[in-house]
Amino acid sequence: MEPKAEPRPPAMGIPMSGAEYYPPAGAGATAAFAMQAQPPVAAWSTGLCDCFDDCGNCCVTCLCPCITFGQIAEIVDRGSTSCGASGALYTLIMLLTGCQCVYSCFYRSKMRAQYGLQEGPCIDCCVHCCCEHCALCQEYRELKKRGFDMNLGWHANMERQGRTAATMPPQMPGMTR
């Protein structure tokens, strides 16, 4: 009698702990482990504590960090959220919970992924929880050094750079409120 093969759990697209996969005989290692190319990890253009490289932004961030956060979020989200909406949500989270650093650390992670920046000097949430204002200033300076005019927003930057920005579809007559 032939040994009975154990049934495998259905593939769900998420890793399952303890699940092992053995490729069929004759399949090379490339079939089992297809790796995606990772962008090279680059250093930040300025340090975390180089806030006074841009004194104007440093003052704005210290007095009203929601403005700097809103500007960063609009660029990182590529115009899908406005500076005002992101800044208002940041302020609301700050006033209700005092944990705005948890919200802003996600944008740091997203920005790092977009531009291939290294995570440092420690993990993103620790940077934002311990040095919120410094982290916002560093992110602002990074985007500025990458050619963004932070006062313009995403769409105006794309027009200025000669790229096509994502725009709203035209409204049809009779479809207004």
C-alpha positions as protocol buffer text, in pm:
chain_id: "A"
residue {
  index: 1
  type: MET
  ca { x: 0 y: 0 z: 0 }
}
residue {
  index: 2
  type: GLU
  ca { x: 112 y: 351 z: -75 }
}
residue {
  index: 3
  type: PRO
  ca { x: 137 y: 600 z: 213 }
}
residue {
  index: 4
  type: LYS
  ca { x: -142 y: 851 z: 216 }
}
residue {
  index: 5
  type: ALA
  ca { x: -37 y: 1213 z: 158 }
}
residue {
  index: 6
  type: GLU
  ca { x: -145 y: 1458 z: 424 }
}
residue {
  index: 7
  type: PRO
  ca { x: -387 y: 1722 z: 298 }
}
residue {
  index: 8
  type: ARG
  ca { x: -239 y: 2070 z: 278 }
}
residue {
  index: 9
  type: PRO
  ca { x: -426 y: 2375 z: 400 }
}
residue {
  index: 10
  type: PRO
  ca { x: -565 y: 2593 z: 122 }
}
residue {
  index: 11
  type: ALA
  ca { x: -344 y: 2877 z: 3 }
}
residue {
  index: 12
  type: MET
  ca { x: -474 y: 3200 z: 152 }
}
residue {
  index: 13
  type: GLY
  ca { x: -209 y: 3449 z: 45 }
}
residue {
  index: 14
  type: ILE
  ca { x: -92 y: 3507 z: 401 }
}
residue {
  index: 15
  type: PRO
  ca { x: 192 y: 3331 z: 578 }
}
residue {
  index: 16
  type: MET
  ca { x: 85 y: 3070 z: 829 }
}
residue {
  index: 17
  type: SER
  ca { x: 317 y: 2980 z: 1112 }
}
residue {
  index: 18
  type: GLY
  ca { x: 425 y: 2621 z: 1118 }
}
residue {
  index: 19
  type: ALA
  ca { x: 322 y: 2567 z: 757 }
}
residue {
  index: 20
  type: GLU
  ca { x: 598 y: 2413 z: 553 }
}
residue {
  index: 21
  type: TYR
  ca { x: 626 y: 2404 z: 177 }
}
residue {
  index: 22
  type: TYR
  ca { x: 839 y: 2155 z: -7 }
}
residue {
  index: 23
  type: PRO
  ca { x: 864 y: 2212 z: -382 }
}
residue {
  index: 24
  type: PRO
  ca { x: 787 y: 1920 z: -609 }
}
residue {
  index: 25
  type: ALA
  ca { x: 1080 y: 1702 z: -708 }
}
residue {
  index: 26
  type: GLY
  ca { x: 1280 y: 1858 z: -987 }
}
residue {
  index: 27
  type: ALA
  ca { x: 1165 y: 2213 z: -913 }
}
residue {
  index: 28
  type: GLY
  ca { x: 1454 y: 2448 z: -855 }
}
residue {
  index: 29
  type: ALA
  ca { x: 1495 y: 2680 z: -560 }
}
residue {
  index: 30
  type: THR
  ca { x: 1368 y: 2965 z: -774 }
}
residue {
  index: 31
  type: ALA
  ca { x: 1025 y: 2805 z: -789 }
}
residue {
  index: 32
  type: ALA
  ca { x: 1003 y: 2787 z: -411 }
}
residue {
  index: 33
  type: PHE
  ca { x: 1146 y: 3125 z: -325 }
}
residue {
  index: 34
  type: ALA
  ca { x: 1072 y: 3396 z: -577 }
}
residue {
  index: 35
  type: MET
  ca { x: 1215 y: 3713 z: -425 }
}
residue {
  index: 36
  type: GLN
  ca { x: 1108 y: 4061 z: -523 }
}
residue {
  index: 37
  type: ALA
  ca { x: 1382 y: 4310 z: -591 }
}
residue {
  index: 38
  type: GLN
  ca { x: 1420 y: 4550 z: -297 }
}
residue {
  index: 39
  type: PRO
  ca { x: 1527 y: 4907 z: -367 }
}
residue {
  index: 40
  type: PRO
  ca { x: 1866 y: 4997 z: -225 }
}
residue {
  index: 41
  type: VAL
  ca { x: 1854 y: 5149 z: 121 }
}
residue {
  index: 42
  type: ALA
  ca { x: 1973 y: 5509 z: 115 }
}
residue {
  index: 43
  type: ALA
  ca { x: 2067 y: 5737 z: 401 }
}
residue {
  index: 44
  type: TRP
  ca { x: 1852 y: 6036 z: 492 }
}
residue {
  index: 45
  type: SER
  ca { x: 1986 y: 6356 z: 337 }
}
residue {
  index: 46
  type: THR
  ca { x: 1993 y: 6524 z: 682 }
}
residue {
  index: 47
  type: GLY
  ca { x: 2017 y: 6394 z: 1036 }
}
residue {
  index: 48
  type: LEU
  ca { x: 1731 y: 6362 z: 1280 }
}
residue {
  index: 49
  type: CYS
  ca { x: 1861 y: 6650 z: 1495 }
}
residue {
  index: 50
  type: ASP
  ca { x: 1948 y: 6887 z: 1209 }
}
residue {
  index: 51
  type: CYS
  ca { x: 1629 y: 7085 z: 1268 }
}
residue {
  index: 52
  type: PHE
  ca { x: 1800 y: 7422 z: 1240 }
}
residue {
  index: 53
  type: ASP
  ca { x: 1905 y: 7352 z: 881 }
}
residue {
  index: 54
  type: ASP
  ca { x: 1563 y: 7501 z: 801 }
}
residue {
  index: 55
  type: CYS
  ca { x: 1483 y: 7745 z: 1083 }
}
residue {
  index: 56
  type: GLY
  ca { x: 1149 y: 7849 z: 936 }
}
residue {
  index: 57
  type: ASN
  ca { x: 1018 y: 7494 z: 926 }
}
residue {
  index: 58
  type: CYS
  ca { x: 1165 y: 7426 z: 1269 }
}
residue {
  index: 59
  type: CYS
  ca { x: 965 y: 7714 z: 1420 }
}
residue {
  index: 60
  type: VAL
  ca { x: 643 y: 7616 z: 1240 }
}
residue {
  index: 61
  type: THR
  ca { x: 681 y: 7253 z: 1349 }
}
residue {
  index: 62
  type: CYS
  ca { x: 745 y: 7347 z: 1711 }
}
residue {
  index: 63
  type: LEU
  ca { x: 446 y: 7581 z: 1728 }
}
residue {
  index: 64
  type: CYS
  ca { x: 202 y: 7391 z: 1506 }
}
residue {
  index: 65
  type: PRO
  ca { x: 320 y: 7045 z: 1400 }
}
residue {
  index: 66
  type: CYS
  ca { x: -11 y: 6976 z: 1226 }
}
residue {
  index: 67
  type: ILE
  ca { x: 93 y: 7210 z: 942 }
}
residue {
  index: 68
  type: THR
  ca { x: 420 y: 7029 z: 877 }
}
residue {
  index: 69
  type: PHE
  ca { x: 250 y: 6690 z: 909 }
}
residue {
  index: 70
  type: GLY
  ca { x: -22 y: 6792 z: 662 }
}
residue {
  index: 71
  type: GLN
  ca { x: 236 y: 6905 z: 407 }
}
residue {
  index: 72
  type: ILE
  ca { x: 430 y: 6579 z: 442 }
}
residue {
  index: 73
  type: ALA
  ca { x: 117 y: 6363 z: 426 }
}
residue {
  index: 74
  type: GLU
  ca { x: -8 y: 6530 z: 106 }
}
residue {
  index: 75
  type: ILE
  ca { x: 321 y: 6459 z: -73 }
}
residue {
  index: 76
  type: VAL
  ca { x: 359 y: 6105 z: 66 }
}
residue {
  index: 77
  type: ASP
  ca { x: -3 y: 6024 z: -26 }
}
residue {
  index: 78
  type: ARG
  ca { x: 62 y: 6170 z: -372 }
}
residue {
  index: 79
  type: GLY
  ca { x: -226 y: 6413 z: -351 }
}
residue {
  index: 80
  type: SER
  ca { x: -494 y: 6165 z: -247 }
}
residue {
  index: 81
  type: THR
  ca { x: -536 y: 6355 z: 83 }
}
residue {
  index: 82
  type: SER
  ca { x: -504 y: 6727 z: 124 }
}
residue {
  index: 83
  type: CYS
  ca { x: -271 y: 6908 z: 358 }
}
residue {
  index: 84
  type: GLY
  ca { x: -568 y: 7051 z: 546 }
}
residue {
  index: 85
  type: ALA
  ca { x: -746 y: 6719 z: 594 }
}
residue {
  index: 86
  type: SER
  ca { x: -432 y: 6540 z: 714 }
}
residue {
  index: 87
  type: GLY
  ca { x: -337 y: 6827 z: 943 }
}
residue {
  index: 88
  type: ALA
  ca { x: -688 y: 6842 z: 1088 }
}
residue {
  index: 89
  type: LEU
  ca { x: -692 y: 6468 z: 1155 }
}
residue {
  index: 90
  type: TYR
  ca { x: -347 y: 6493 z: 1318 }
}
residue {
  index: 91
  type: THR
  ca { x: -477 y: 6774 z: 1543 }
}
residue {
  index: 92
  type: LEU
  ca { x: -791 y: 6581 z: 1632 }
}
residue {
  index: 93
  type: ILE
  ca { x: -589 y: 6272 z: 1728 }
}
residue {
  index: 94
  type: MET
  ca { x: -353 y: 6493 z: 1929 }
}
residue {
  index: 95
  type: LEU
  ca { x: -636 y: 6661 z: 2120 }
}
residue {
  index: 96
  type: LEU
  ca { x: -837 y: 6346 z: 2186 }
}
residue {
  index: 97
  type: THR
  ca { x: -564 y: 6094 z: 2264 }
}
residue {
  index: 98
  type: GLY
  ca { x: -226 y: 6267 z: 2272 }
}
residue {
  index: 99
  type: CYS
  ca { x: -94 y: 5980 z: 2057 }
}
residue {
  index: 100
  type: GLN
  ca { x: -48 y: 6163 z: 1728 }
}
residue {
  index: 101
  type: CYS
  ca { x: 298 y: 6008 z: 1705 }
}
residue {
  index: 102
  type: VAL
  ca { x: 139 y: 5669 z: 1630 }
}
residue {
  index: 103
  type: TYR
  ca { x: -43 y: 5824 z: 1331 }
}
residue {
  index: 104
  type: SER
  ca { x: 260 y: 6014 z: 1203 }
}
residue {
  index: 105
  type: CYS
  ca { x: 496 y: 5716 z: 1233 }
}
residue {
  index: 106
  type: PHE
  ca { x: 295 y: 5535 z: 966 }
}
residue {
  index: 107
  type: TYR
  ca { x: 368 y: 5819 z: 725 }
}
residue {
  index: 108
  type: ARG
  ca { x: 739 y: 5797 z: 805 }
}
residue {
  index: 109
  type: SER
  ca { x: 728 y: 5426 z: 722 }
}
residue {
  index: 110
  type: LYS
  ca { x: 539 y: 5493 z: 401 }
}
residue {
  index: 111
  type: MET
  ca { x: 785 y: 5764 z: 301 }
}
residue {
  index: 112
  type: ARG
  ca { x: 1083 y: 5539 z: 373 }
}
residue {
  index: 113
  type: ALA
  ca { x: 932 y: 5268 z: 155 }
}
residue {
  index: 114
  type: GLN
  ca { x: 867 y: 5511 z: -132 }
}
residue {
  index: 115
  type: TYR
  ca { x: 1217 y: 5656 z: -135 }
}
residue {
  index: 116
  type: GLY
  ca { x: 1421 y: 5358 z: -13 }
}
residue {
  index: 117
  type: LEU
  ca { x: 1540 y: 5530 z: 304 }
}
residue {
  index: 118
  type: GLN
  ca { x: 1698 y: 5350 z: 595 }
}
residue {
  index: 119
  type: GLU
  ca { x: 1515 y: 5305 z: 922 }
}
residue {
  index: 120
  type: GLY
  ca { x: 1712 y: 5488 z: 1184 }
}
residue {
  index: 121
  type: PRO
  ca { x: 1833 y: 5579 z: 1432 }
}
residue {
  index: 122
  type: CYS
  ca { x: 1569 y: 5335 z: 1564 }
}
residue {
  index: 123
  type: ILE
  ca { x: 1230 y: 5206 z: 1446 }
}
residue {
  index: 124
  type: ASP
  ca { x: 987 y: 5463 z: 1307 }
}
residue {
  index: 125
  type: CYS
  ca { x: 740 y: 5459 z: 1597 }
}
residue {
  index: 126
  type: CYS
  ca { x: 1019 y: 5514 z: 1850 }
}
residue {
  index: 127
  type: VAL
  ca { x: 1154 y: 5805 z: 1645 }
}
residue {
  index: 128
  type: HIS
  ca { x: 812 y: 5967 z: 1635 }
}
residue {
  index: 129
  type: CYS
  ca { x: 720 y: 5894 z: 1996 }
}
residue {
  index: 130
  type: CYS
  ca { x: 1050 y: 6024 z: 2136 }
}
residue {
  index: 131
  type: CYS
  ca { x: 1136 y: 6299 z: 1883 }
}
residue {
  index: 132
  type: GLU
  ca { x: 809 y: 6388 z: 1709 }
}
residue {
  index: 133
  type: HIS
  ca { x: 908 y: 6740 z: 1608 }
}
residue {
  index: 134
  type: CYS
  ca { x: 1258 y: 6639 z: 1495 }
}
residue {
  index: 135
  type: ALA
  ca { x: 1114 y: 6352 z: 1289 }
}
residue {
  index: 136
  type: LEU
  ca { x: 863 y: 6580 z: 1116 }
}
residue {
  index: 137
  type: CYS
  ca { x: 1138 y: 6834 z: 1040 }
}
residue {
  index: 138
  type: GLN
  ca { x: 1361 y: 6560 z: 898 }
}
residue {
  index: 139
  type: GLU
  ca { x: 1084 y: 6427 z: 673 }
}
residue {
  index: 140
  type: TYR
  ca { x: 1002 y: 6780 z: 556 }
}
residue {
  index: 141
  type: ARG
  ca { x: 1370 y: 6849 z: 472 }
}
residue {
  index: 142
  type: GLU
  ca { x: 1401 y: 6515 z: 290 }
}
residue {
  index: 143
  type: LEU
  ca { x: 1106 y: 6589 z: 64 }
}
residue {
  index: 144
  type: LYS
  ca { x: 1233 y: 6942 z: 7 }
}
residue {
  index: 145
  type: LYS
  ca { x: 1578 y: 6811 z: -94 }
}
residue {
  index: 146
  type: ARG
  ca { x: 1408 y: 6574 z: -336 }
}
residue {
  index: 147
  type: GLY
  ca { x: 1272 y: 6873 z: -526 }
}
residue {
  index: 148
  type: PHE
  ca { x: 931 y: 6929 z: -369 }
}
residue {
  index: 149
  type: ASP
  ca { x: 817 y: 7281 z: -283 }
}
residue {
  index: 150
  type: MET
  ca { x: 631 y: 7193 z: 34 }
}
residue {
  index: 151
  type: ASN
  ca { x: 415 y: 7506 z: 19 }
}
residue {
  index: 152
  type: LEU
  ca { x: 265 y: 7407 z: -317 }
}
residue {
  index: 153
  type: GLY
  ca { x: 130 y: 7060 z: -244 }
}
residue {
  index: 154
  type: TRP
  ca { x: 136 y: 6750 z: -462 }
}
residue {
  index: 155
  type: HIS
  ca { x: -62 y: 6865 z: -768 }
}
residue {
  index: 156
  type: ALA
  ca { x: 119 y: 7197 z: -813 }
}
residue {
  index: 157
  type: ASN
  ca { x: 454 y: 7019 z: -770 }
}
residue {
  index: 158
  type: MET
  ca { x: 362 y: 6773 z: -1044 }
}
residue {
  index: 159
  type: GLU
  ca { x: 260 y: 7056 z: -1277 }
}
residue {
  index: 160
  type: ARG
  ca { x: 581 y: 7241 z: -1196 }
}
residue {
  index: 161
  type: GLN
  ca { x: 790 y: 6931 z: -1268 }
}
residue {
  index: 162
  type: GLY
  ca { x: 602 y: 6871 z: -1593 }
}
residue {
  index: 163
  type: ARG
  ca { x: 447 y: 6544 z: -1480 }
}
residue {
  index: 164
  type: THR
  ca { x: 85 y: 6450 z: -1500 }
}
residue {
  index: 165
  type: ALA
  ca { x: -78 y: 6458 z: -1159 }
}
residue {
  index: 166
  type: ALA
  ca { x: -375 y: 6244 z: -1073 }
}
residue {
  index: 167
  type: THR
  ca { x: -677 y: 6464 z: -1130 }
}
residue {
  index: 168
  type: MET
  ca { x: -1044 y: 6441 z: -1050 }
}
residue {
  index: 169
  type: PRO
  ca { x: -1267 y: 6320 z: -1334 }
}
residue {
  index: 170
  type: PRO
  ca { x: -1472 y: 6594 z: -1500 }
}
residue {
  index: 171
  type: GLN
  ca { x: -1818 y: 6645 z: -1358 }
}
residue {
  index: 172
  type: MET
  ca { x: -2107 y: 6574 z: -1587 }
}
residue {
  index: 173
  type: PRO
  ca { x: -2390 y: 6827 z: -1609 }
}
residue {
  index: 174
  type: GLY
  ca { x: -2678 y: 6734 z: -1384 }
}
residue {
  index: 175
  type: MET
  ca { x: -2462 y: 6530 z: -1148 }
}
residue {
  index: 176
  type: THR
  ca { x: -2406 y: 6809 z: -896 }
}
residue {
  index: 177
  type: ARG
  ca { x: -2575 y: 6839 z: -561 }
}
